[in-house]
Amino acid sequence: MKQDKFSMTLLFDYYGELLTEKQKTCFDLYYNQDLSLSEIAAESGISRQGVHDTLARAEALLEHFEQKTGCIARDIRVRDALREICGAAAQLRQLPGAQQLADTILAAAERMKE
């Protein structure tokens, strides 16, 4: 079970609202609260196997959503491109007469980060 915790919580941050309430609760208790399957089962009133199956379905759905939409991958690409743009604009700023253009580029990059 315990897949890469960071990846799973990132997927949950993006797509968690698409899960059922039961899936969201089990996911939160397991990944964010660090409860065991048995503890979640006792708290939820379902079997340990039921918790395991619910988590497995939730994880599969989250991964499926990312495969279909690619939102996280796109955000990472945009963040990397913005870092490159800002670096290039900072270098451009050093050229005589290019400071205003560099400032415009940097201001636009900042707006994209918001």
Buried (B, 14 or more C-beta within 10 A) or exposed (E): EEBEEEBBBBBBEBBBEEBEEBBBBBBBBBBEEEBEBEBBBEBBEBEBEBBBEBBEBBBEBBBEBBEEEEEBEEEEEEEEEBEEBBEEBEEBBEEEEBEEEBEEBBEEBEEEEE
